[in-house]
Amino acid sequence: MRHIISVLLENEPGALSRVVGLFSARGYNIETLTVAPTEDRSLSRMTIVTEGNDEIIEQITKHLNRLIEVVKVVDLSDGAHIERELMLIKVRAVGKEREEIKRTADIFRGHIIDVTDKSYTIELTGDQSKLDAFIEAIDRTAILETVRTGASGIGRGERILRV
C-alpha cells in the first residue's frame, strides 16, 4: 500500500543523507522524495512516498524516530490529507496540435508557461492520478520532456505537524 510519510527534521548538512541511508540500508524503496525548509528556517519538512504494509511502515517510522535530526514523523495516509505534485511537461505543439494541446491543458487547469514555434511547456499541479491522466490524454509522441516533483502533503483541518 502507498504511504505518504511527513518528517520534520533539523535543517542541517547530512540530515537528508541519513534518512535516505536508513531506507537503503533496510531495503526500503523511496518512490518520491521532497524536502524544503519550513516557516522555521532551522527545520525542514521531508515528504517521502513509499510502498509497504502496516508492519513495514511501522518499522520505517520507528527507525526514522531514532535519528537524532528527526523531530517528528507522521504517516499522512493514516488520516485526511491533501497531496499535490507539480509537473512541468514540454510537448511538441505544431500546426493543428497547438490548439488541441492548449485545450487539453485548460481542461486539466494547466498553465502554459513557455511557448516556442514548435513547443509548449505546461505546468500542472494535482495528485498523481491527475498528472498521469493528463499524460494519457495527450499524444505520447508529442511529449519531449517531463519533470515531476513527487508528492507533497499536509493534513486536513486542524491536523498539524509541529514540534
C-alpha positions in Angstrom: 0.0 0.0 0.0 1.2 3.5 -0.8 2.1 5.7 2.2 3.0 9.4 2.5 5.3 10.0 5.4 5.9 13.5 6.6 9.1 14.1 8.5 10.1 17.2 10.4 13.8 17.3 10.9 16.6 19.7 11.7 17.8 21.7 8.7 21.5 20.7 8.8 24.1 19.2 6.5 23.8 15.4 6.3 20.3 15.0 7.6 18.8 14.1 4.2 21.6 11.6 3.5 21.0 9.8 6.9 17.3 9.4 6.1 17.9 8.1 2.6 20.7 5.8 4.0 18.2 4.4 6.6 15.9 3.4 3.7 18.6 1.9 1.5 20.3 0.0 4.4 17.0 -1.8 5.2 16.0 -2.4 1.6 13.0 0.1 1.6 12.3 1.9 -1.6 11.6 5.7 -1.8 9.1 6.3 -4.6 9.3 10.1 -4.3 11.1 12.5 -2.0 10.6 16.2 -1.5 12.3 18.4 1.1 12.5 22.1 1.9 12.9 24.4 4.8 9.7 25.2 6.8 8.5 28.5 8.2 11.1 27.9 10.9 14.4 28.0 8.9 16.0 25.7 11.5 13.7 22.9 10.4 13.0 21.1 7.1 10.0 19.1 6.1 10.6 16.0 4.1 7.8 14.2 2.4 8.5 10.6 1.5 6.2 8.4 -0.6 6.9 4.7 -0.2 5.1 1.3 -0.5 4.7 -1.2 2.2 2.3 -3.0 4.5 1.5 -1.7 8.0 4.4 -3.6 9.6 6.9 -2.2 7.2 5.6 1.4 7.6 5.7 0.9 11.4 9.4 -0.2 11.2 10.2 2.8 8.9 8.6 5.2 11.4 10.4 3.7 14.4 13.8 3.9 12.6 13.2 7.5 11.5 12.3 8.5 15.0 15.6 7.1 16.2 17.6 9.5 14.0 18.9 12.4 16.1 17.9 15.1 13.5 14.3 13.9 13.3 11.9 15.9 15.3 8.6 14.3 14.3 7.2 11.6 11.9 3.6 11.4 10.7 2.1 8.9 8.2 -0.3 11.3 6.4 -2.0 8.3 4.9 -3.5 7.4 8.3 -5.9 10.4 8.1 -7.5 13.0 6.0 -4.8 14.8 4.0 -4.2 16.9 0.9 -1.4 15.9 -1.5 -0.1 17.7 -4.6 2.6 17.2 -7.1 4.0 19.6 -9.6 4.7 18.6 -13.2 6.5 20.5 -15.9 5.9 18.9 -19.3 7.4 20.1 -22.6 5.3 19.0 -25.6 5.6 19.3 -29.3 3.0 21.8 -30.5 2.9 22.5 -34.2 0.0 23.0 -36.6 -3.3 21.7 -35.5 -1.8 20.1 -32.4 -1.2 23.5 -30.8 -4.9 24.3 -30.2 -5.7 20.7 -29.1 -2.8 20.7 -26.5 -3.9 24.2 -25.3 -7.5 22.9 -24.9 -6.3 19.8 -23.0 -4.1 21.9 -20.7 -7.1 24.2 -20.0 -9.3 21.2 -19.1 -6.7 20.0 -16.6 -6.2 23.5 -15.3 -2.7 23.6 -16.5 -0.8 26.7 -17.4 1.3 27.2 -20.5 4.4 28.9 -19.1 6.7 28.8 -22.2 5.9 29.0 -25.8 8.1 28.5 -28.9 7.2 28.0 -32.5 7.4 24.2 -32.0 6.6 23.5 -28.3 4.7 24.4 -25.2 5.9 24.0 -21.7 2.9 23.3 -19.4 2.8 23.5 -15.6 0.3 21.2 -13.8 -0.4 20.6 -10.2 -2.6 17.9 -8.7 -2.5 14.5 -7.2 -0.6 11.7 -9.0 -3.6 10.4 -10.8 -4.5 13.8 -12.3 -1.0 14.2 -13.7 -1.0 10.7 -15.1 -4.4 11.3 -16.7 -3.0 14.4 -18.4 -0.1 12.3 -19.9 -2.7 9.7 -21.1 -4.9 12.4 -22.6 -2.2 13.8 -24.9 -0.4 12.1 -27.8 2.6 10.4 -26.1 4.7 11.0 -29.2 4.2 14.8 -28.5 6.0 14.6 -25.1 9.5 16.0 -25.4 10.4 16.1 -21.7 8.8 15.6 -18.3 9.8 16.7 -14.8 7.8 15.8 -11.7 8.4 16.8 -8.1 6.8 13.9 -6.3 4.1 14.3 -3.7 4.0 17.0 -1.0 1.3 16.6 1.6 -0.4 18.2 4.6 -3.0 17.1 7.0 -6.5 18.4 6.6 -8.2 20.8 9.1 -6.5 21.2 12.5 -4.0 18.3 11.9 -0.6 20.0 12.2 2.9 18.6 12.0 4.8 20.7 14.6 7.3 20.4 17.3 
